[in-house]
Amino acid sequence: MPIVVNLDVMMARRKMSLNELSEKVNLTLSNLSVLKTGKAKAIRFSTLEAICQALNCQPGDILEFVE
């Protein structure tokens, strides 16, 4: 899939654990883990917004198009 999820990179830059992010965005660890590992097929804008707010970043910092 040409869309790469860089959630793990942003979490490392912000020094935030999966548990901490899960609590801040109100998502289960398993759902967040699926997203973090790039196995997710879709993401809601509301989820992306919550993640960007928690990590203080832009959507482009999380999602990347790679050919």
mmJSON file of the N, C-alpha and C atoms, coordinates in Angstrom:
{"data_MODEL":{"atom_site":{
"group_PDB":["ATOM","ATOM","ATOM","ATOM","ATOM","ATOM","ATOM","ATOM","ATOM","ATOM","ATOM","ATOM","ATOM","ATOM","ATOM","ATOM","ATOM","ATOM","ATOM","ATOM","ATOM","ATOM","ATOM","ATOM","ATOM","ATOM","ATOM","ATOM","ATOM","ATOM","ATOM","ATOM","ATOM","ATOM","ATOM","ATOM","ATOM","ATOM","ATOM","ATOM","ATOM","ATOM","ATOM","ATOM","ATOM","ATOM","ATOM","ATOM","ATOM","ATOM","ATOM","ATOM","ATOM","ATOM","ATOM","ATOM","ATOM","ATOM","ATOM","ATOM","ATOM","ATOM","ATOM","ATOM","ATOM","ATOM","ATOM","ATOM","ATOM","ATOM","ATOM","ATOM","ATOM","ATOM","ATOM","ATOM","ATOM","ATOM","ATOM","ATOM","ATOM","ATOM","ATOM","ATOM","ATOM","ATOM","ATOM","ATOM","ATOM","ATOM","ATOM","ATOM","ATOM","ATOM","ATOM","ATOM","ATOM","ATOM","ATOM","ATOM","ATOM","ATOM","ATOM","ATOM","ATOM","ATOM","ATOM","ATOM","ATOM","ATOM","ATOM","ATOM","ATOM","ATOM","ATOM","ATOM","ATOM","ATOM","ATOM","ATOM","ATOM","ATOM","ATOM","ATOM","ATOM","ATOM","ATOM","ATOM","ATOM","ATOM","ATOM","ATOM","ATOM","ATOM","ATOM","ATOM","ATOM","ATOM","ATOM","ATOM","ATOM","ATOM","ATOM","ATOM","ATOM","ATOM","ATOM","ATOM","ATOM","ATOM","ATOM","ATOM","ATOM","ATOM","ATOM","ATOM","ATOM","ATOM","ATOM","ATOM","ATOM","ATOM","ATOM","ATOM","ATOM","ATOM","ATOM","ATOM","ATOM","ATOM","ATOM","ATOM","ATOM","ATOM","ATOM","ATOM","ATOM","ATOM","ATOM","ATOM","ATOM","ATOM","ATOM","ATOM","ATOM","ATOM","ATOM","ATOM","ATOM","ATOM","ATOM","ATOM","ATOM","ATOM","ATOM","ATOM","ATOM","ATOM","ATOM","ATOM","ATOM"],
"id":[1,2,3,4,5,6,7,8,9,10,11,12,13,14,15,16,17,18,19,20,21,22,23,24,25,26,27,28,29,30,31,32,33,34,35,36,37,38,39,40,41,42,43,44,45,46,47,48,49,50,51,52,53,54,55,56,57,58,59,60,61,62,63,64,65,66,67,68,69,70,71,72,73,74,75,76,77,78,79,80,81,82,83,84,85,86,87,88,89,90,91,92,93,94,95,96,97,98,99,100,101,102,103,104,105,106,107,108,109,110,111,112,113,114,115,116,117,118,119,120,121,122,123,124,125,126,127,128,129,130,131,132,133,134,135,136,137,138,139,140,141,142,143,144,145,146,147,148,149,150,151,152,153,154,155,156,157,158,159,160,161,162,163,164,165,166,167,168,169,170,171,172,173,174,175,176,177,178,179,180,181,182,183,184,185,186,187,188,189,190,191,192,193,194,195,196,197,198,199,200,201],
"type_symbol":["N","C","C","N","C","C","N","C","C","N","C","C","N","C","C","N","C","C","N","C","C","N","C","C","N","C","C","N","C","C","N","C","C","N","C","C","N","C","C","N","C","C","N","C","C","N","C","C","N","C","C","N","C","C","N","C","C","N","C","C","N","C","C","N","C","C","N","C","C","N","C","C","N","C","C","N","C","C","N","C","C","N","C","C","N","C","C","N","C","C","N","C","C","N","C","C","N","C","C","N","C","C","N","C","C","N","C","C","N","C","C","N","C","C","N","C","C","N","C","C","N","C","C","N","C","C","N","C","C","N","C","C","N","C","C","N","C","C","N","C","C","N","C","C","N","C","C","N","C","C","N","C","C","N","C","C","N","C","C","N","C","C","N","C","C","N","C","C","N","C","C","N","C","C","N","C","C","N","C","C","N","C","C","N","C","C","N","C","C","N","C","C","N","C","C","N","C","C","N","C","C"],
"label_atom_id":["N","CA","C","N","CA","C","N","CA","C","N","CA","C","N","CA","C","N","CA","C","N","CA","C","N","CA","C","N","CA","C","N","CA","C","N","CA","C","N","CA","C","N","CA","C","N","CA","C","N","CA","C","N","CA","C","N","CA","C","N","CA","C","N","CA","C","N","CA","C","N","CA","C","N","CA","C","N","CA","C","N","CA","C","N","CA","C","N","CA","C","N","CA","C","N","CA","C","N","CA","C","N","CA","C","N","CA","C","N","CA","C","N","CA","C","N","CA","C","N","CA","C","N","CA","C","N","CA","C","N","CA","C","N","CA","C","N","CA","C","N","CA","C","N","CA","C","N","CA","C","N","CA","C","N","CA","C","N","CA","C","N","CA","C","N","CA","C","N","CA","C","N","CA","C","N","CA","C","N","CA","C","N","CA","C","N","CA","C","N","CA","C","N","CA","C","N","CA","C","N","CA","C","N","CA","C","N","CA","C","N","CA","C","N","CA","C","N","CA","C","N","CA","C","N","CA","C","N","CA","C","N","CA","C"],
"label_alt_id":[null,null,null,null,null,null,null,null,null,null,null,null,null,null,null,null,null,null,null,null,null,null,null,null,null,null,null,null,null,null,null,null,null,null,null,null,null,null,null,null,null,null,null,null,null,null,null,null,null,null,null,null,null,null,null,null,null,null,null,null,null,null,null,null,null,null,null,null,null,null,null,null,null,null,null,null,null,null,null,null,null,null,null,null,null,null,null,null,null,null,null,null,null,null,null,null,null,null,null,null,null,null,null,null,null,null,null,null,null,null,null,null,null,null,null,null,null,null,null,null,null,null,null,null,null,null,null,null,null,null,null,null,null,null,null,null,null,null,null,null,null,null,null,null,null,null,null,null,null,null,null,null,null,null,null,null,null,null,null,null,null,null,null,null,null,null,null,null,null,null,null,null,null,null,null,null,null,null,null,null,null,null,null,null,null,null,null,null,null,null,null,null,null,null,null,null,null,null,null,null,null],
"label_comp_id":["MET","MET","MET","PRO","PRO","PRO","ILE","ILE","ILE","VAL","VAL","VAL","VAL","VAL","VAL","ASN","ASN","ASN","LEU","LEU","LEU","ASP","ASP","ASP","VAL","VAL","VAL","MET","MET","MET","MET","MET","MET","ALA","ALA","ALA","ARG","ARG","ARG","ARG","ARG","ARG","LYS","LYS","LYS","MET","MET","MET","SER","SER","SER","LEU","LEU","LEU","ASN","ASN","ASN","GLU","GLU","GLU","LEU","LEU","LEU","SER","SER","SER","GLU","GLU","GLU","LYS","LYS","LYS","VAL","VAL","VAL","ASN","ASN","ASN","LEU","LEU","LEU","THR","THR","THR","LEU","LEU","LEU","SER","SER","SER","ASN","ASN","ASN","LEU","LEU","LEU","SER","SER","SER","VAL","VAL","VAL","LEU","LEU","LEU","LYS","LYS","LYS","THR","THR","THR","GLY","GLY","GLY","LYS","LYS","LYS","ALA","ALA","ALA","LYS","LYS","LYS","ALA","ALA","ALA","ILE","ILE","ILE","ARG","ARG","ARG","PHE","PHE","PHE","SER","SER","SER","THR","THR","THR","LEU","LEU","LEU","GLU","GLU","GLU","ALA","ALA","ALA","ILE","ILE","ILE","CYS","CYS","CYS","GLN","GLN","GLN","ALA","ALA","ALA","LEU","LEU","LEU","ASN","ASN","ASN","CYS","CYS","CYS","GLN","GLN","GLN","PRO","PRO","PRO","GLY","GLY","GLY","ASP","ASP","ASP","ILE","ILE","ILE","LEU","LEU","LEU","GLU","GLU","GLU","PHE","PHE","PHE","VAL","VAL","VAL","GLU","GLU","GLU"],
"label_asym_id":["A","A","A","A","A","A","A","A","A","A","A","A","A","A","A","A","A","A","A","A","A","A","A","A","A","A","A","A","A","A","A","A","A","A","A","A","A","A","A","A","A","A","A","A","A","A","A","A","A","A","A","A","A","A","A","A","A","A","A","A","A","A","A","A","A","A","A","A","A","A","A","A","A","A","A","A","A","A","A","A","A","A","A","A","A","A","A","A","A","A","A","A","A","A","A","A","A","A","A","A","A","A","A","A","A","A","A","A","A","A","A","A","A","A","A","A","A","A","A","A","A","A","A","A","A","A","A","A","A","A","A","A","A","A","A","A","A","A","A","A","A","A","A","A","A","A","A","A","A","A","A","A","A","A","A","A","A","A","A","A","A","A","A","A","A","A","A","A","A","A","A","A","A","A","A","A","A","A","A","A","A","A","A","A","A","A","A","A","A","A","A","A","A","A","A","A","A","A","A","A","A"],
"label_entity_id":["1","1","1","1","1","1","1","1","1","1","1","1","1","1","1","1","1","1","1","1","1","1","1","1","1","1","1","1","1","1","1","1","1","1","1","1","1","1","1","1","1","1","1","1","1","1","1","1","1","1","1","1","1","1","1","1","1","1","1","1","1","1","1","1","1","1","1","1","1","1","1","1","1","1","1","1","1","1","1","1","1","1","1","1","1","1","1","1","1","1","1","1","1","1","1","1","1","1","1","1","1","1","1","1","1","1","1","1","1","1","1","1","1","1","1","1","1","1","1","1","1","1","1","1","1","1","1","1","1","1","1","1","1","1","1","1","1","1","1","1","1","1","1","1","1","1","1","1","1","1","1","1","1","1","1","1","1","1","1","1","1","1","1","1","1","1","1","1","1","1","1","1","1","1","1","1","1","1","1","1","1","1","1","1","1","1","1","1","1","1","1","1","1","1","1","1","1","1","1","1","1"],
"label_seq_id":[1,1,1,2,2,2,3,3,3,4,4,4,5,5,5,6,6,6,7,7,7,8,8,8,9,9,9,10,10,10,11,11,11,12,12,12,13,13,13,14,14,14,15,15,15,16,16,16,17,17,17,18,18,18,19,19,19,20,20,20,21,21,21,22,22,22,23,23,23,24,24,24,25,25,25,26,26,26,27,27,27,28,28,28,29,29,29,30,30,30,31,31,31,32,32,32,33,33,33,34,34,34,35,35,35,36,36,36,37,37,37,38,38,38,39,39,39,40,40,40,41,41,41,42,42,42,43,43,43,44,44,44,45,45,45,46,46,46,47,47,47,48,48,48,49,49,49,50,50,50,51,51,51,52,52,52,53,53,53,54,54,54,55,55,55,56,56,56,57,57,57,58,58,58,59,59,59,60,60,60,61,61,61,62,62,62,63,63,63,64,64,64,65,65,65,66,66,66,67,67,67],
"pdbx_PDB_ins_code":[null,null,null,null,null,null,null,null,null,null,null,null,null,null,null,null,null,null,null,null,null,null,null,null,null,null,null,null,null,null,null,null,null,null,null,null,null,null,null,null,null,null,null,null,null,null,null,null,null,null,null,null,null,null,null,null,null,null,null,null,null,null,null,null,null,null,null,null,null,null,null,null,null,null,null,null,null,null,null,null,null,null,null,null,null,null,null,null,null,null,null,null,null,null,null,null,null,null,null,null,null,null,null,null,null,null,null,null,null,null,null,null,null,null,null,null,null,null,null,null,null,null,null,null,null,null,null,null,null,null,null,null,null,null,null,null,null,null,null,null,null,null,null,null,null,null,null,null,null,null,null,null,null,null,null,null,null,null,null,null,null,null,null,null,null,null,null,null,null,null,null,null,null,null,null,null,null,null,null,null,null,null,null,null,null,null,null,null,null,null,null,null,null,null,null,null,null,null,null,null,null],
"Cartn_x":[0.848,0.0,0.887,0.635,1.529,1.367,0.347,0.2,0.92,1.884,2.659,2.238,2.022,1.644,2.905,3.202,4.398,4.053,3.028,2.607,3.71,4.408,5.469,6.602,6.881,7.935,7.53,6.277,5.817,5.73,5.316,5.263,6.666,7.646,9.025,9.551,9.226,9.678,9.071,7.828,7.137,7.35,8.088,8.364,7.064,6.119,4.809,4.603,4.166,3.927,2.563,2.374,1.099,-0.017,0.286,-0.72,-1.136,-0.171,-0.455,-1.277,-0.898,-1.646,-3.054,-3.166,-4.469,-5.413,-4.904,-5.728,-6.103,-5.167,-5.426,-6.42,-6.407,-7.297,-8.53,-8.598,-9.752,-9.969,-8.869,-8.929,-8.361,-8.823,-8.277,-6.843,-6.089,-4.696,-4.627,-5.556,-5.513,-5.782,-6.754,-7.044,-5.885,-5.301,-4.165,-2.947,-2.787,-1.681,-1.829,-3.058,-3.304,-2.91,-3.254,-2.899,-1.388,-0.777,0.666,1.483,1.039,1.791,1.481,0.603,0.296,-0.671,-1.343,-2.277,-3.689,-3.931,-5.276,-5.593,-6.836,-7.284,-7.877,-8.226,-8.839,-8.649,-8.85,-8.817,-9.867,-10.608,-11.609,-10.901,-11.49,-10.919,-10.926,-11.952,-12.018,-10.872,-10.508,-9.382,-8.073,-7.914,-6.706,-6.574,-7.685,-7.684,-7.256,-7.786,-7.436,-5.957,-5.453,-4.038,-3.15,-3.509,-2.722,-2.738,-3.882,-3.985,-3.114,-3.157,-2.381,-0.88,-0.487,0.943,1.44,0.524,0.875,1.587,0.883,1.469,0.398,0.809,-0.091,-0.409,-1.538,-1.85,-0.726,-0.042,1.064,2.249,2.31,3.363,3.055,1.77,1.333,1.233,0.673,0.448,1.373,1.939,2.873,2.544,2.548,2.35,3.713,3.954,5.228,4.962,5.613,5.441,6.42],
"Cartn_y":[-1.18,0.0,1.233,2.178,3.343,4.346,4.172,5.057,4.422,5.138,4.649,5.425,4.709,5.339,5.507,6.724,7.041,7.367,6.703,6.97,6.625,5.521,5.13,6.155,6.761,7.781,9.009,9.446,10.637,10.368,9.155,8.808,8.824,8.333,8.332,9.76,10.62,12.017,12.741,12.412,13.058,12.302,11.168,10.326,9.93,9.46,9.07,7.579,6.889,5.451,5.194,3.964,3.574,3.681,3.304,3.412,4.862,5.754,7.169,7.757,7.442,7.948,7.368,6.102,5.447,6.169,6.54,7.261,8.649,9.327,10.695,10.748,9.744,9.78,8.903,8.226,7.397,6.283,5.617,4.448,3.266,2.058,0.874,0.659,-0.03,-0.334,-1.15,-2.081,-2.947,-2.146,-1.252,-0.44,0.499,1.067,1.967,1.185,-0.02,-0.864,-1.235,-1.526,-1.831,-0.638,0.542,1.752,1.97,1.77,2.001,1.064,-0.16,-1.139,-1.071,-0.152,0.013,-1.011,-1.748,-2.775,-2.241,-1.003,-0.417,-0.146,-0.349,-0.097,1.298,1.93,3.254,3.924,5.236,5.986,7.086,7.256,8.324,9.661,10.698,12.035,12.422,12.004,12.337,11.672,10.456,9.77,10.455,10.796,11.49,12.834,13.529,14.82,14.65,13.638,13.407,13.052,12.234,11.855,13.075,13.883,15.084,16.057,16.146,17.04,16.515,15.211,14.617,14.695,14.533,14.537,15.899,16.871,18.222,18.164,17.581,17.445,17.624,17.54,17.657,16.257,16.095,14.783,14.258,15.149,14.73,14.175,14.468,13.888,12.428,12.071,10.714,9.845,10.422,9.664,10.161,9.225,9.572,8.739,9.368,8.661,8.317,7.016,6.554,5.742,6.1,5.351,4.212],
"Cartn_z":[0.0,0.0,0.0,-0.872,-0.954,0.192,1.046,2.199,3.389,3.931,5.074,6.313,7.404,8.671,9.51,9.86,10.649,12.099,12.602,13.976,14.971,14.745,15.672,15.703,14.545,14.475,15.288,15.096,15.828,17.323,17.69,19.117,19.722,18.981,19.477,19.616,18.629,18.706,19.897,20.218,21.352,22.663,22.553,23.734,24.435,23.613,24.142,23.895,24.923,24.794,24.154,23.71,23.122,24.158,25.386,26.456,26.682,26.738,26.975,25.83,24.598,23.453,23.435,23.771,23.811,24.772,25.922,26.895,26.392,25.733,25.27,24.121,23.238,22.073,22.255,23.406,23.73,22.699,22.332,21.455,22.218,21.866,22.523,22.068,22.906,22.55,21.269,21.118,19.932,18.657,18.687,17.498,17.176,18.202,17.994,17.496,17.988,17.542,16.071,15.637,14.217,13.362,13.815,13.077,13.085,14.235,14.383,13.506,13.36,12.581,11.092,10.7,9.289,8.737,9.597,9.159,8.961,9.347,9.217,7.752,7.377,6.007,5.851,6.975,6.937,8.296,8.304,9.563,9.479,10.548,10.591,10.781,10.182,10.367,11.844,12.576,14.003,14.763,14.375,15.008,14.654,13.38,12.938,13.638,13.784,14.477,15.932,16.606,18.013,18.154,17.238,17.289,17.048,16.048,15.753,16.931,17.581,18.744,19.896,20.126,21.222,20.964,19.697,19.357,18.886,18.825,18.376,17.021,16.042,14.719,13.646,12.394,11.256,10.718,10.003,9.421,8.526,7.836,6.975,7.746,9.033,9.865,10.188,10.132,10.465,9.212,8.136,6.904,5.805,5.065,3.995,2.759,1.588,0.327,-0.247,-0.467,-0.998,-2.26,-3.349,-4.609,-4.684],
"occupancy":[1.0,1.0,1.0,1.0,1.0,1.0,1.0,1.0,1.0,1.0,1.0,1.0,1.0,1.0,1.0,1.0,1.0,1.0,1.0,1.0,1.0,1.0,1.0,1.0,1.0,1.0,1.0,1.0,1.0,1.0,1.0,1.0,1.0,1.0,1.0,1.0,1.0,1.0,1.0,1.0,1.0,1.0,1.0,1.0,1.0,1.0,1.0,1.0,1.0,1.0,1.0,1.0,1.0,1.0,1.0,1.0,1.0,1.0,1.0,1.0,1.0,1.0,1.0,1.0,1.0,1.0,1.0,1.0,1.0,1.0,1.0,1.0,1.0,1.0,1.0,1.0,1.0,1.0,1.0,1.0,1.0,1.0,1.0,1.0,1.0,1.0,1.0,1.0,1.0,1.0,1.0,1.0,1.0,1.0,1.0,1.0,1.0,1.0,1.0,1.0,1.0,1.0,1.0,1.0,1.0,1.0,1.0,1.0,1.0,1.0,1.0,1.0,1.0,1.0,1.0,1.0,1.0,1.0,1.0,1.0,1.0,1.0,1.0,1.0,1.0,1.0,1.0,1.0,1.0,1.0,1.0,1.0,1.0,1.0,1.0,1.0,1.0,1.0,1.0,1.0,1.0,1.0,1.0,1.0,1.0,1.0,1.0,1.0,1.0,1.0,1.0,1.0,1.0,1.0,1.0,1.0,1.0,1.0,1.0,1.0,1.0,1.0,1.0,1.0,1.0,1.0,1.0,1.0,1.0,1.0,1.0,1.0,1.0,1.0,1.0,1.0,1.0,1.0,1.0,1.0,1.0,1.0,1.0,1.0,1.0,1.0,1.0,1.0,1.0,1.0,1.0,1.0,1.0,1.0,1.0,1.0,1.0,1.0,1.0,1.0,1.0],
"B_iso_or_equiv":[0.0,0.0,0.0,0.0,0.0,0.0,0.0,0.0,0.0,0.0,0.0,0.0,0.0,0.0,0.0,0.0,0.0,0.0,0.0,0.0,0.0,0.0,0.0,0.0,0.0,0.0,0.0,0.0,0.0,0.0,0.0,0.0,0.0,0.0,0.0,0.0,0.0,0.0,0.0,0.0,0.0,0.0,0.0,0.0,0.0,0.0,0.0,0.0,0.0,0.0,0.0,0.0,0.0,0.0,0.0,0.0,0.0,0.0,0.0,0.0,0.0,0.0,0.0,0.0,0.0,0.0,0.0,0.0,0.0,0.0,0.0,0.0,0.0,0.0,0.0,0.0,0.0,0.0,0.0,0.0,0.0,0.0,0.0,0.0,0.0,0.0,0.0,0.0,0.0,0.0,0.0,0.0,0.0,0.0,0.0,0.0,0.0,0.0,0.0,0.0,0.0,0.0,0.0,0.0,0.0,0.0,0.0,0.0,0.0,0.0,0.0,0.0,0.0,0.0,0.0,0.0,0.0,0.0,0.0,0.0,0.0,0.0,0.0,0.0,0.0,0.0,0.0,0.0,0.0,0.0,0.0,0.0,0.0,0.0,0.0,0.0,0.0,0.0,0.0,0.0,0.0,0.0,0.0,0.0,0.0,0.0,0.0,0.0,0.0,0.0,0.0,0.0,0.0,0.0,0.0,0.0,0.0,0.0,0.0,0.0,0.0,0.0,0.0,0.0,0.0,0.0,0.0,0.0,0.0,0.0,0.0,0.0,0.0,0.0,0.0,0.0,0.0,0.0,0.0,0.0,0.0,0.0,0.0,0.0,0.0,0.0,0.0,0.0,0.0,0.0,0.0,0.0,0.0,0.0,0.0,0.0,0.0,0.0,0.0,0.0,0.0],
"pdbx_formal_charge":[null,null,null,null,null,null,null,null,null,null,null,null,null,null,null,null,null,null,null,null,null,null,null,null,null,null,null,null,null,null,null,null,null,null,null,null,null,null,null,null,null,null,null,null,null,null,null,null,null,null,null,null,null,null,null,null,null,null,null,null,null,null,null,null,null,null,null,null,null,null,null,null,null,null,null,null,null,null,null,null,null,null,null,null,null,null,null,null,null,null,null,null,null,null,null,null,null,null,null,null,null,null,null,null,null,null,null,null,null,null,null,null,null,null,null,null,null,null,null,null,null,null,null,null,null,null,null,null,null,null,null,null,null,null,null,null,null,null,null,null,null,null,null,null,null,null,null,null,null,null,null,null,null,null,null,null,null,null,null,null,null,null,null,null,null,null,null,null,null,null,null,null,null,null,null,null,null,null,null,null,null,null,null,null,null,null,null,null,null,null,null,null,null,null,null,null,null,null,null,null,null],
"auth_seq_id":[1,1,1,2,2,2,3,3,3,4,4,4,5,5,5,6,6,6,7,7,7,8,8,8,9,9,9,10,10,10,11,11,11,12,12,12,13,13,13,14,14,14,15,15,15,16,16,16,17,17,17,18,18,18,19,19,19,20,20,20,21,21,21,22,22,22,23,23,23,24,24,24,25,25,25,26,26,26,27,27,27,28,28,28,29,29,29,30,30,30,31,31,31,32,32,32,33,33,33,34,34,34,35,35,35,36,36,36,37,37,37,38,38,38,39,39,39,40,40,40,41,41,41,42,42,42,43,43,43,44,44,44,45,45,45,46,46,46,47,47,47,48,48,48,49,49,49,50,50,50,51,51,51,52,52,52,53,53,53,54,54,54,55,55,55,56,56,56,57,57,57,58,58,58,59,59,59,60,60,60,61,61,61,62,62,62,63,63,63,64,64,64,65,65,65,66,66,66,67,67,67],
"auth_comp_id":["MET","MET","MET","PRO","PRO","PRO","ILE","ILE","ILE","VAL","VAL","VAL","VAL","VAL","VAL","ASN","ASN","ASN","LEU","LEU","LEU","ASP","ASP","ASP","VAL","VAL","VAL","MET","MET","MET","MET","MET","MET","ALA","ALA","ALA","ARG","ARG","ARG","ARG","ARG","ARG","LYS","LYS","LYS","MET","MET","MET","SER","SER","SER","LEU","LEU","LEU","ASN","ASN","ASN","GLU","GLU","GLU","LEU","LEU","LEU","SER","SER","SER","GLU","GLU","GLU","LYS","LYS","LYS","VAL","VAL","VAL","ASN","ASN","ASN","LEU","LEU","LEU","THR","THR","THR","LEU","LEU","LEU","SER","SER","SER","ASN","ASN","ASN","LEU","LEU","LEU","SER","SER","SER","VAL","VAL","VAL","LEU","LEU","LEU","LYS","LYS","LYS","THR","THR","THR","GLY","GLY","GLY","LYS","LYS","LYS","ALA","ALA","ALA","LYS","LYS","LYS","ALA","ALA","ALA","ILE","ILE","ILE","ARG","ARG","ARG","PHE","PHE","PHE","SER","SER","SER","THR","THR","THR","LEU","LEU","LEU","GLU","GLU","GLU","ALA","ALA","ALA","ILE","ILE","ILE","CYS","CYS","CYS","GLN","GLN","GLN","ALA","ALA","ALA","LEU","LEU","LEU","ASN","ASN","ASN","CYS","CYS","CYS","GLN","GLN","GLN","PRO","PRO","PRO","GLY","GLY","GLY","ASP","ASP","ASP","ILE","ILE","ILE","LEU","LEU","LEU","GLU","GLU","GLU","PHE","PHE","PHE","VAL","VAL","VAL","GLU","GLU","GLU"],
"auth_asym_id":["A","A","A","A","A","A","A","A","A","A","A","A","A","A","A","A","A","A","A","A","A","A","A","A","A","A","A","A","A","A","A","A","A","A","A","A","A","A","A","A","A","A","A","A","A","A","A","A","A","A","A","A","A","A","A","A","A","A","A","A","A","A","A","A","A","A","A","A","A","A","A","A","A","A","A","A","A","A","A","A","A","A","A","A","A","A","A","A","A","A","A","A","A","A","A","A","A","A","A","A","A","A","A","A","A","A","A","A","A","A","A","A","A","A","A","A","A","A","A","A","A","A","A","A","A","A","A","A","A","A","A","A","A","A","A","A","A","A","A","A","A","A","A","A","A","A","A","A","A","A","A","A","A","A","A","A","A","A","A","A","A","A","A","A","A","A","A","A","A","A","A","A","A","A","A","A","A","A","A","A","A","A","A","A","A","A","A","A","A","A","A","A","A","A","A","A","A","A","A","A","A"],
"auth_atom_id":["N","CA","C","N","CA","C","N","CA","C","N","CA","C","N","CA","C","N","CA","C","N","CA","C","N","CA","C","N","CA","C","N","CA","C","N","CA","C","N","CA","C","N","CA","C","N","CA","C","N","CA","C","N","CA","C","N","CA","C","N","CA","C","N","CA","C","N","CA","C","N","CA","C","N","CA","C","N","CA","C","N","CA","C","N","CA","C","N","CA","C","N","CA","C","N","CA","C","N","CA","C","N","CA","C","N","CA","C","N","CA","C","N","CA","C","N","CA","C","N","CA","C","N","CA","C","N","CA","C","N","CA","C","N","CA","C","N","CA","C","N","CA","C","N","CA","C","N","CA","C","N","CA","C","N","CA","C","N","CA","C","N","CA","C","N","CA","C","N","CA","C","N","CA","C","N","CA","C","N","CA","C","N","CA","C","N","CA","C","N","CA","C","N","CA","C","N","CA","C","N","CA","C","N","CA","C","N","CA","C","N","CA","C","N","CA","C","N","CA","C","N","CA","C","N","CA","C","N","CA","C","N","CA","C"],
"pdbx_PDB_model_num":[1,1,1,1,1,1,1,1,1,1,1,1,1,1,1,1,1,1,1,1,1,1,1,1,1,1,1,1,1,1,1,1,1,1,1,1,1,1,1,1,1,1,1,1,1,1,1,1,1,1,1,1,1,1,1,1,1,1,1,1,1,1,1,1,1,1,1,1,1,1,1,1,1,1,1,1,1,1,1,1,1,1,1,1,1,1,1,1,1,1,1,1,1,1,1,1,1,1,1,1,1,1,1,1,1,1,1,1,1,1,1,1,1,1,1,1,1,1,1,1,1,1,1,1,1,1,1,1,1,1,1,1,1,1,1,1,1,1,1,1,1,1,1,1,1,1,1,1,1,1,1,1,1,1,1,1,1,1,1,1,1,1,1,1,1,1,1,1,1,1,1,1,1,1,1,1,1,1,1,1,1,1,1,1,1,1,1,1,1,1,1,1,1,1,1,1,1,1,1,1,1]
}}}
